[in-house]
Amino acid sequence: MTSTPPPPAVPDPMPVDPAQVADPQAHADRAASFERDADVYAQVRPSYPREAVEWMLPAGPRRVLDLAAGTGKLTEVAAEVAGPGAELVAVDLSPAMLQELSARLPGVTTHRGTAEDVPLADASVDAVLVGQAWHWFDATAAAAEIARVLRPGGTLGVAWNDRDADVEWVARFGEILHRGDRLEPAAGNDPLAGLGAAFTAVEAHTVRWTDRIPAGALRVLAGTRSYLLTLPDDERAARLAEVDTLVATHPALAGRTEIELPYVTHAYRATRR
């Protein structure tokens, strides 16, 4: 089991602008919610274990695309794994996310775009990585675009960080976050089912690891979830208050200044035929 150092203290999430309140059950509104508080997202969202990224990337890739890269959590690890000779390209629809990525990873080339319309040439990358985003895609259109930009023999890797709900307090935290959420993907489901004939059979790999965060950051982490971002202010505040109560009263958390949050990372890969 590996761990990461705790992030710096972060501010409480900004309140939702009443004029911009969206439908928490609408796919497009949920996807658009990440435009808010990109700097907070970058500080509190977990990274990805190196073991999973090494497994997803082919040996010695020259050019790697992180698709729906967000603030660059996966991009950063991919750059370390690929090495100094590789070129990293990040594509995301959100200007705020890409701005945060560029500030943290100035050597990465960025483009605005979507998984269904990737702004890269045919057969121009050796690997495509997707972290925590496949469920936002039109899977059929995304698979066709990824097949287009991948060179023959190139690799598609998809990673998904799931909180380890086998731990009781983590399960309780997840229940607070997703109570009433009809769009939350089921943990451990194969996101690449039906990938298409352009790819080989999908392989899977699982890595268990622990993220160390300040106790107060659990509330902030909750506030970066798309479901909470799109709830009305009063409902969102009530959920965050429940997180505060969990931290203050649960025997595994009460009185601690730092929390070990366990994750199970599900990694998948397939090769472009």
N, C-alpha and C positions, 0 to 999 in steps of 0.2 A: 504494500500500500504506500502510495506517495502522497505528499501534501504540498501545498503552496503557502508562501508567507502571507500573513493577513494584509488586506489592502489598507490604504490610509483612510482616516475618518472621512465620511462623506455627508453631505447635507441631506435633510429630509426631502423627499420628492416634492416637486412643485405641485400646487393644486391644479386641477384640471380647469381650463377656461370654460365656463358654462356655455359660451357660444360655440364651443367645439365638441361638446359631449356627443359621443358616438354610440352606436348600437353594440353592446358587448358580445352579441351573438352574430354579428356581421363579419364575415371573413375579411372583406376589404378594409373595414374600419379598424379591425384589430391589427392588420398588417401595417396600416398607416400610423398607428399609435406610437411606433418606435421613433418617430421623428422628434418626439419630446425627450428632453433630459438625456441626450446621448452621452454626455460626460459622466453622469451618474451610472448609466448602463455600463460604461467602460470600466468603472471602478469596482462595481459590486458583482457583476455577472461572472460566473466561473470561466476559467480557461479550459483547455483540453489536455488530457494526459499525453505526454510525449509518446508513450508506448502505442497508443491508439493511432496517432498521426504517423509514426514510423511504419505501422502496419498498413495504413491506407496509401502511402506514397510509394511509387516505384523507385528503384535505386537510381540515383543520379538524375532526377528530372531537370530539364533545362528551363522549362517555363510552367509555372503552376498558377492556376486560376482559383481563387477563393470566391465562390459565387454566393451572393447574398451575404457578403462578408461582414456587414454591420460595422462595429467599431474595431474589428481586426483581432478578436480573441483567437480564432483559429489561424488567421494569417500569420500571427506572430510565431506560433509554434511551428507552423509549416515552413517559415523562413529558416528557423533554427535547424529543422530536420533536413531540409533540402540543401542547405549549405550556402556558402558565399558565392558560388558560381551560378546559382539559379536566379531566375527572374520571377518575382511574385507580382501577380496582377489581382486586384480586388474589384469586384463589381457589386454595386448595391444601388437600390432606387433612392435611398434617403441621403440628401446632401448633408444633413447634420451628422449622420453616422460616418459618412466618408470623410468629413472634415475632422472628426475625432480620430479616425484611423490614420489620416495623413499626419496629424500632429504627433501621434505615437509612433508611427512607422513611416518616416519620410521617404524611405527608399522604395516603397511599394507604389507601383503605378495604379491609379484608380480611374474607374469609369462609372458613370451612372448607367444603369441598365437593369434588366430583369432576367430571370431564368428562362423566360419564354422568348426573349429578344436580347441575346448576348451580343454586345458591341465589339466582337472580335472576329477575325478572319477564320475561314474554314481550316481545319487541321492545324491550328496554331498553338496548341498547348499540349503538354505531356500528361497533365493531371488536372482534374477538376475536383475541388473539395467543397463540401456543403456542410456547414455546422448549424444545427438547430433551426433549420429553415425549410426543409423539404416539404413540410405540410402547408407552407404558404404558396407552393407552386401549383400550376396546372401540370400534373405529373407527365402527361403524354407529350405536351408541347415542350416542357423542360428537358425531357429525355432526348427528344429529337434535336434540340439546340445543343445540348451537351455532346451528343454524338457528332454533331457538325463541327464543333470547335476542337474536339479531341483528335489527335493524330492516331492512326491505327496502332493498336497495342497500348494506347494510353489508358489511364486509370481514372475511374470515378470513385471517390470516397465520400461517404456520408457519415457524419458523427452526430450522436444525440446524447446529451447529458441528462440523465434522469436522476432525481433525488432518490436515495435509497429508502424506499417506503417500508422496508423491513424493520427499520428503526422507528420505534413508536412515536417519538416526538416529531420526526420528519414526516411521518404519515399525517399527523395532526396538522402540521404546517401546510402540507399539500391540500388538506381538506379545506382549510381556511382560504387558501388561494383560489381554489377551483370549485367551490360550492356553487352549483348552478351553471357551471361553464359547460356548454354543449359542444365546444370546439376543441377541448383539450385532447391531444393525441394520446392513445393508449400506450402506456409504457412498454417498451420492448418490441412493439410491432415492427415488422420489416418495412421501412419506408420505401424500399426499391422494388416492391412487388409489382410485377407487370412492367418492368423497365423496357422491355422490347427486344427485338431480334438483333439490334445493333450491338448488344452487349452479351458477354458471357454470363453464366450463372452467378448469382450474388453469393459472396462469402460474408460471414459474420464473425465478429470478435468482440469480446467484452472485457472491460477494464474497470476495476473498482479502485476508487481513490477518495481522498478527503481534502476538502477546501477549508482552510482556516480563516474565519472572518471575525471582526469585532461583534460582540453581542448586539450592539445597536444597529449593525448593518443588516440584520435579518429583516427588519422593518423596511429598510431602503430596498433590499433585494426584492421583497414582495411588491413594492411599488413600481418595479420595472416590468412586471408581468403584463402582457397585453390585455388580459381580462380586467385586471384592476385599473389599468390606465383608461379603459373605456367605460368603467362604471360611473354613475353619478357621484358627485363629490361626497355626499353624505354616506352612501354605501361604501365608497372606497375608504373613507375615514374610519368607518366602523370595522372594516376588515383589518386595517392597519392597527387599530386598537386591540383587536383580537391577537394579532401577532405580538404586540407589546405585552399582553397578559400572558401569553404562552412563554415568552422569554423570562418574565418576572416570576412565574409560579411553577413551571414544570421542573421536577427534581433534577433533570439532566441539564437544565439551563440556568436555573435561578442562581444569582450571585456571581455568575461567570463574566469575565470581561472578554473572553474569546470563546468562540463556538467552533467545533469541528463538524462541518456539514458533509456527510458522506454522499458520494455520487456513484452511479453505475453508468459508465459511458458505453453505449452500444455503437460499434463501428461496423460499417458495411463497405464492401468494395466490389466492383465489377470492371472488366476490361473491355475496351472498345475493340470490336472484331476487325 
